[in-house]
Amino acid sequence: LISPPPHHGIYSIEALAQLIYDLPQINPRARVCVKLVSSAGIGTVAAGVAKAHADVILISGHVGGTAASPQTSIKYAGTPWEMGLSEVNQVLTLNGLRHRVKLRTDGGLKTGRDIVIAAILGAEEFGIGTLSLVATGCIMVRQCHSNTCPVGVCTQDEALRAKYTGTPEKVINLMSFIAEEVREILAKLGVKSLDEVIGRTELLRQVSRGAEHLDDLDLNPILAKVDAPDHMRRFGIEGHRNEVPDSLDADMIRDAEHLFTRGEKMQLTYAVRNTHRAVGTRLSSEITRRFGMTGLQPGHVQIRLRGSAGQSLGAFGVQGIRIEVFGEANDYVGKGLSGAVIVVRPMVSSPLVSQANAIIGNTVLYGATAGRLFAAGRAGERFAVRNSGAVTVIEGCGANGCEYMTGGTAVILGSVGDNFGAGMSGGMAFVYDALDDFEAHVNRDSVTVIRLASAHWEGVVQALIEEHARETGSKWSAGLLAEWDRTRLRLWQVCPKEMLSRLAHPLDDAPALVAAE
């Protein structure tokens, strides 16, 4: 485990800003916290995160960390939190952004003194992880990932869990003692609350340790105080939270009043523009609150859109919602899809050839867990990255398709880009190879690739193509079905190697050859 982990849908500040926009749409009560590892130059990154409207920025130091992490991460990743926190606080203050976010820090905080120093360097919130675990009985044998924790803190083994002696009261006592030490230090400084010392680096000074290799260090950059107008706050506004912007969903929720009051089926139609982001996400949030994740039957709420949908169409969409777009959609279609059905098809008047043109953007179905997506056209890059359960049929995709996929089914009726199936560990993919070049684009490190050779799997893929043709009106999929005897000969089946022994239906109907004794 690596914390913060790599996010395969985030490659820029703009992508992060989109995620920060999406998350409050599905949970308007949530605070969005972005974790950054303390390192040189972190201030510039933090300024971008603040501009992306994060609620909290966490500066994590090089000490501490989950014991499930690799030793290289625990010992060699990052710099002390003091360095990163000071830089972030200075850069945000210089750019007039400090009041927009709260700063949090963690990474080896153990005492009230640590808390006060962190506050003086700019932090308002503090994370105490390792010490809290120790208070509940952790002895730091660093085998959290092995299910063999000898004191029962991190294991599912019932015999080991019986050895657990931790109680909430022990953590409460720890925090009480830390708070008492903080109070005593603040009293010595002549202040009444922790808020009064936030950002006041003049309260710190470098002390001599009597060792040349230590006293040569110049810590003044950490203790530097930025000149700022008196009216500018040194820290975030109390109770601060970035407002959740309204979207097209505000109209949907208002128009679907009878759904929430009487449970009626609804059909809603809207014109959509590329400025309408996360369409259907806030509606999914309301449905989940009222009816639960699976409380509505599929298709209970049907939404028809005409135009070019903005990013994150149907993100986190839950069962009961069906979104049909006549036009196109941008990046992140079906991000975190959780049971909804999304159909994207060109306008009836469109002269474009569907299998030769993109109709949905990059990073489609990222992290999807359930639901269906049908698109009469091609997808961009990183299609179905980390898909964990959604079923989809499209007509081609760019590079890195089905990367890190762990579940679900993907049928791609056209050419794919390089590195297809890299890191794929679950699910199944089928690719129609009209150009006979698929083998040059697939990453075979973790997958097995064979021509379609099983009656069962042929039935599965044929049924999905039929559903795609029915849902999207695609002439391309209809043509493939009309010449099925030829089509099936050009289909590749991609299966993760680690799934082969667990398949209920083998990839090949031919009997396995057994060596003669």
Number of C-alpha atoms within 10 A of each C-alpha: 12 12 13 11 8 9 10 14 20 14 10 10 15 14 15 20 18 20 21 21 20 23 20 20 27 21 16 14 11 13 16 18 18 18 18 20 23 28 20 12 12 19 20 13 14 27 22 18 24 21 15 18 21 24 22 24 24 22 29 28 25 20 19 17 20 18 17 14 17 11 11 8 17 17 13 10 15 18 17 19 24 23 20 26 30 26 26 26 24 23 20 23 23 14 10 14 20 24 18 21 25 24 26 22 29 29 23 20 21 17 17 20 17 16 25 20 20 26 26 23 31 29 30 22 16 18 18 17 16 20 19 18 17 15 19 19 18 21 13 15 11 14 16 17 14 10 14 17 23 19 20 21 23 19 19 12 12 9 11 17 17 11 14 18 13 17 11 10 11 17 17 13 12 17 18 12 14 18 16 13 17 20 18 14 16 19 12 8 11 10 13 11 12 16 16 14 24 19 26 18 19 12 12 12 10 11 9 10 9 8 8 9 8 11 13 9 9 10 13 10 11 17 23 15 17 15 9 13 9 7 6 12 16 22 23 19 13 8 6 14 19 14 10 17 10 12 17 20 19 15 13 18 18 12 13 19 13 13 17 15 9 8 14 13 16 16 14 14 13 14 14 22 16 13 12 18 26 31 28 28 29 28 26 28 20 15 23 18 12 14 13 14 17 14 14 18 11 17 17 17 21 18 20 16 21 18 17 20 28 21 26 29 27 30 30 31 34 29 26 23 26 25 23 22 25 20 19 25 27 22 25 29 31 33 29 25 31 24 25 26 27 24 20 25 24 23 14 9 6 10 8 12 14 22 23 13 16 24 23 29 23 25 28 33 34 28 26 28 23 25 27 24 26 25 31 31 28 26 31 24 21 27 32 34 28 29 30 24 24 27 26 24 28 28 27 28 30 20 20 25 33 32 23 23 29 22 23 21 25 28 25 24 26 20 21 27 18 18 19 27 30 21 21 29 22 23 21 23 26 23 25 23 21 13 9 10 11 20 14 12 17 22 19 19 12 15 24 18 20 15 16 22 18 16 13 14 19 17 10 12 22 17 13 19 23 15 15 23 22 13 18 20 16 22 14 18 23 16 12 19 18 11 10 13 10 11 17 19 13 16 23 21 22 24 23 23 17 14 14 15 9 9 10 7 13 16 22 15 13 9 7 7 6 6 5 4 3
